Amino acid sequence: MGTGPKVKSGFDIAYTQLPSKDLLVIEAGSEIGAKLISNLNLRPIDNDTYSEYVKLIEEAYKRAKAPFELNNLPEILEMKIQSSIFKEIAERCIGCANCNMVCPTCFCFDIVDVPELDGSARRVRVWDGCLNYTYAEVAGGHFRPDLWARYRHWLLHKFVYWIKQFGTFGCVGCGRCITWCPVGIDIRDVISRLLKR
């Protein structure tokens, strides 16, 4: 996706787990991150650990490679907005929103009023996901009641709307949405199907 798996900018602290050594490689991406890291009792990375880290990143790049061309992807997907594939996917999707909850770029939230025992209330912002049924409920009704429409919105947000908002893809290619989908929906396969039709 051109956005990972190794982050290059726009972060304070990044960490990579090295399973064979049970270690974390921690990197600062900003002055704030460097300041936080300097307060930790960390040892500098040795050559062997660094070599393993580089190899792990290279392997992650190979695994994360999109099986489709990224050029013009947003424009092509936007033209597929009426595709029946979204309804076909919704027949398998159970609307659990695992893909939302594990995605490092999802940031949807809801505002709820929490009543207190003394009669007052607090207004609280809570993490939410656009695949959750209640996310699109408003006082005037429900503007996205169908699961297929919510799934379509989630996918197009990552690959179309995010480009318009931030100038980059909203998918970093981490694969968490694939790993944690209980029914095995693979976003790469969905996009490949959309591109073929």
WOVEN-V480948 format. One record per residue. N is the residue number from 0. RES is the residue in one letter. PSI is psi as a letter, one per 20 degrees, with the letter a starting at -180 (none if undefined). NEAR is the number of other C-alpha atoms within 10 Angstrom. Layout:
# WOVEN-V480948
<<N & RES & PSI & NEAR> <N & RES & PSI & NEAR>>
This chain:
# WOVEN-V480948
<<0 & M & i & 19> <1 & G & j & 16> <2 & T & j & 15> <3 & G & a & 16> <4 & P & i & 20> <5 & K & o & 16> <6 & V & q & 14> <7 & K & h & 10> <8 & S & r & 10> <9 & G & k & 8> <10 & F & q & 13> <11 & D & g & 16> <12 & I & p & 17> <13 & A & q & 15> <14 & Y & q & 13> <15 & T & p & 14> <16 & Q & p & 13> <17 & L & n & 15> <18 & P & h & 10> <19 & S & h & 8> <20 & K & i & 9> <21 & D & l & 7> <22 & L & r & 12> <23 & L & p & 15> <24 & V & p & 15> <25 & I & p & 16> <26 & E & q & 15> <27 & A & p & 18> <28 & G & j & 16> <29 & S & r & 14> <30 & E & h & 11> <31 & I & g & 13> <32 & G & g & 16> <33 & A & h & 14> <34 & K & g & 12> <35 & L & g & 13> <36 & I & h & 16> <37 & S & h & 11> <38 & N & i & 8> <39 & L & q & 8> <40 & N & m & 7> <41 & L & q & 10> <42 & R & q & 6> <43 & P & q & 10> <44 & I & p & 13> <45 & D & r & 8> <46 & N & g & 9> <47 & D & g & 8> <48 & T & g & 17> <49 & Y & g & 14> <50 & S & g & 11> <51 & E & g & 15> <52 & Y & g & 18> <53 & V & g & 11> <54 & K & g & 12> <55 & L & g & 15> <56 & I & g & 15> <57 & E & g & 14> <58 & E & h & 12> <59 & A & h & 16> <60 & Y & g & 18> <61 & K & g & 10> <62 & R & h & 13> <63 & A & i & 18> <64 & K & p & 15> <65 & A & p & 16> <66 & P & k & 10> <67 & F & r & 13> <68 & E & p & 11> <69 & L & h & 13> <70 & N & p & 8> <71 & N & j & 9> <72 & L & g & 16> <73 & P & g & 20> <74 & E & g & 11> <75 & I & g & 14> <76 & L & h & 18> <77 & E & h & 13> <78 & M & i & 11> <79 & K & j & 16> <80 & I & h & 15> <81 & Q & j & 12> <82 & S & q & 13> <83 & S & i & 12> <84 & I & h & 18> <85 & F & h & 21> <86 & K & h & 17> <87 & E & g & 12> <88 & I & g & 16> <89 & A & h & 18> <90 & E & h & 11> <91 & R & h & 12> <92 & C & p & 19> <93 & I & j & 14> <94 & G & k & 17> <95 & C & i & 14> <96 & A & j & 20> <97 & N & g & 19> <98 & C & h & 24> <99 & N & g & 21> <100 & M & h & 20> <101 & V & i & 17> <102 & C & p & 17> <103 & P & i & 14> <104 & T & i & 14> <105 & C & p & 19> <106 & F & j & 12> <107 & C & q & 13> <108 & F & r & 13> <109 & D & q & 13> <110 & I & p & 11> <111 & V & q & 12> <112 & D & p & 11> <113 & V & o & 11> <114 & P & q & 11> <115 & E & r & 9> <116 & L & h & 7> <117 & D & j & 6> <118 & G & i & 6> <119 & S & a & 9> <120 & A & q & 12> <121 & R & p & 10> <122 & R & p & 10> <123 & V & p & 11> <124 & R & p & 11> <125 & V & q & 10> <126 & W & p & 13> <127 & D & r & 18> <128 & G & q & 22> <129 & C & i & 21> <130 & L & i & 27> <131 & N & p & 18> <132 & Y & g & 17> <133 & T & i & 14> <134 & Y & h & 18> <135 & A & j & 16> <136 & E & p & 13> <137 & V & r & 9> <138 & A & h & 5> <139 & G & j & 6> <140 & G & b & 9> <141 & H & o & 13> <142 & F & i & 12> <143 & R & m & 18> <144 & P & h & 15> <145 & D & p & 13> <146 & L & g & 20> <147 & W & h & 21> <148 & A & h & 18> <149 & R & g & 23> <150 & Y & g & 23> <151 & R & g & 19> <152 & H & g & 18> <153 & W & g & 20> <154 & L & g & 19> <155 & L & h & 20> <156 & H & g & 19> <157 & K & h & 18> <158 & F & i & 22> <159 & V & f & 23> <160 & Y & h & 19> <161 & W & h & 17> <162 & I & g & 15> <163 & K & h & 12> <164 & Q & g & 11> <165 & F & i & 9> <166 & G & j & 10> <167 & T & r & 17> <168 & F & q & 23> <169 & G & j & 23> <170 & C & p & 20> <171 & V & i & 20> <172 & G & k & 22> <173 & C & h & 20> <174 & G & j & 18> <175 & R & h & 16> <176 & C & h & 21> <177 & I & g & 17> <178 & T & g & 14> <179 & W & j & 15> <180 & C & o & 18> <181 & P & i & 14> <182 & V & j & 10> <183 & G & k & 12> <184 & I & p & 18> <185 & D & o & 13> <186 & I & h & 15> <187 & R & g & 17> <188 & D & h & 13> <189 & V & g & 15> <190 & I & g & 19> <191 & S & g & 14> <192 & R & g & 11> <193 & L & h & 18> <194 & L & h & 14> <195 & K & h & 6> <196 & R & none & 9>>
